Amino acid sequence: MDKDSTTPHPSRGVYGISVAAELSGVRPQALRMYERKGLIDPARTDGGTRRYSEDDLDRLRRVTDLVDEGVNLAGVKKILQLQDDHAQLHTRAINAEDDRDRLATENATLRQQRTPDPHH
């Protein structure tokens, strides 16, 4: 079986709070507090059970690294927001570059189609 067909997408919530706590090294009470503070936003089942994703665990690692460096939770929230904004802007810049390259190629193709070949 292909690994990609069995590995969930990194943003898909698959871990319950106890597993997420074990994997991240963060107590369940701290996970709940981080959620209340808006630092993480795990998915919820229809019954309201938290489901943490690999992306959530990565974010938790960033939170714990910042807290370990002495940053308070308000500062952590601001840093995470700035990092998220930066990532979005970076993605938009890459998409804009791709669009620019595509349009330049289309423009060159259209110019070639309009310019008669002097050898014919």
Secondary structure, DSSP 8 states (H G I E B T S, - for coil): --HHHHS--TTS--B-HHHHHHHHT--HHHHHHHHHTTS---EE-TT--EEB-HHHHHHHHHHHHHHHTT--HHHHHHHHHHHHHHHHHHHHHHHHHHHHHHHHHHHHHHHHHHS--TT-
